[in-house]
């Protein structure tokens, strides 16, 4: 067990020391601590995505539904790494907001799929995502019919791609609804199931400005307003990235990884070490976030 613990800790890396956080008066040092905790979260996430039990090791991989969960974790890992690369040396808050919104939605989806524990939701997740492919399939078939069955080479390739996607998905294209839909009742309903409906506004709707480039996003991030002249001018400067870009997202990610590990790997005693690290890491993130908020409050006019 000692050897297993050492190997696991080596993969996770050292726990970030936050002992100085509560007394820290330099906001940038707290930002740096939050960044390191975010990095540690990414290592936890990456490890969770790559755990295999005995059956998965013997078969060489995961069944579709569990693979969806692992795929969501890999996606979050990539986006979190990209965000760190963008923000490690420069202010990039405008892009960080957009990436964060995608990470949070994947975290919510993972947590819902694991906690709901219903194959029906996994089927919906797959079928609803194939809606654009069904629409493309119908359009290609209609165009072929107009040409009396003549199929263009590019259409053959697109149809083959759709067939391959449906085969690995375990879905017939005829069973897919081409109209836009949602699964699990929609994200708001999925969050209500998790008793996290209040996060729909703060973690989904408001960050959506950064994804879609709404007027609110333009005004806050990309324009300057002259109140005297009541006119606007372009703002090419990048916004600052601080601890708030890291801590809340990292907590949501950990909240999603933890039930995944418990559901699929509770029979593996060694995973208790990973679960313990998740609890400890979450507590350290909360501590740094609290210290950052307290410092921000003291600096308010």
Long-range contacts (C-beta under 8 A, 24 or more apart in sequence): 1-269, 1-270, 4-270, 4-273, 5-270, 5-273, 8-47, 8-270, 8-273, 8-274, 9-273, 11-43, 11-47, 12-40, 12-43, 12-44, 12-47, 12-274, 12-277, 13-40, 13-43, 15-40, 15-277, 15-280, 15-281, 15-284, 16-40, 16-284, 18-284, 18-287, 18-288, 21-287, 21-288, 21-291, 22-287, 22-291, 24-291, 24-295, 25-295, 27-242, 27-292, 27-295, 27-296, 27-299, 30-243, 30-288, 30-291, 30-292, 30-295, 31-241, 31-242, 31-243, 31-292, 33-243, 33-288, 34-242, 34-243, 34-245, 34-246, 34-247, 34-285, 34-288, 34-289, 34-292, 35-84, 35-87, 35-88, 35-243, 35-246, 37-246, 37-247, 37-250, 37-281, 37-284, 37-285, 37-288, 38-80, 38-84, 38-246, 38-247, 38-249, 38-250, 39-84, 40-281, 41-80, 41-250, 41-253, 41-254, 41-281, 41-285, 42-77, 42-80, 42-81, 42-84, 44-254, 44-257, 44-274, 44-277, 44-278, 44-281, 45-73, 45-76, 45-77, 45-80, 45-253, 45-257, 46-73, 46-74, 46-77, 47-274, 48-73, 48-257, 48-260, 48-261, 48-274, 49-73, 49-74, 49-77, 51-261, 51-264, 51-265, 51-268, 51-271, 53-264, 53-265, 53-267, 53-268, 64-122, 64-126, 64-169, 64-170, 65-113, 65-119, 65-122, 66-264, 68-113, 68-122, 68-125, 68-126, 69-110, 69-113, 69-114, 69-260, 69-264, 72-106, 72-107, 72-109, 72-110, 72-113, 72-256, 73-110, 73-257, 73-260, 75-106, 76-103, 76-106, 76-107, 76-110, 76-253, 79-103, 79-106, 80-249, 80-253, 83-245, 87-241, 87-245, 90-238, 91-238, 91-239, 91-240, 91-241, 92-238, 92-241, 93-221, 93-238, 93-239, 93-240, 93-241, 93-245, 94-210, 94-217, 94-221, 94-222, 94-238, 94-239, 96-241, 96-245, 97-207, 97-209, 97-210, 97-221, 97-245, 98-207, 98-210, 98-211, 100-207, 100-245, 100-249, 101-204, 101-207, 101-208, 101-210, 101-211, 102-211, 103-249, 103-252, 103-253, 104-203, 104-204, 104-207, 104-249, 104-252, 105-187, 105-204, 107-249, 107-252, 107-253, 107-255, 107-256, 108-187, 108-190, 108-191, 108-194, 108-196, 108-199, 108-203, 108-204, 108-252, 108-256, 109-187, 109-190, 110-256, 110-257, 110-260, 111-194, 111-255, 111-256, 111-259, 112-184, 112-190, 112-191, 112-193, 112-194, 114-256, 114-259, 114-260, 114-263, 115-193, 115-194, 115-259, 116-184, 116-190, 116-193, 117-263, 121-183, 121-184, 124-183, 124-184, 125-183, 125-184, 126-169, 126-170, 126-171, 127-171, 127-175, 127-176, 127-177, 127-183, 128-177, 128-181, 128-182, 128-183, 130-165, 130-166, 130-169, 130-171, 130-173, 130-176, 131-176, 131-177, 131-178, 131-179, 131-180, 131-181, 133-162, 133-165, 133-166, 133-173, 133-176, 134-173, 134-176, 134-177, 134-178, 135-178, 136-162, 137-162, 137-173, 138-178, 199-252, 203-248, 203-252, 242-292, 243-288, 243-289, 243-292, 244-292, 247-285, 247-286, 247-288, 247-289, 247-292, 248-289, 250-281, 250-285, 251-282, 251-285, 251-286, 254-278, 254-281, 254-282, 254-285, 255-282
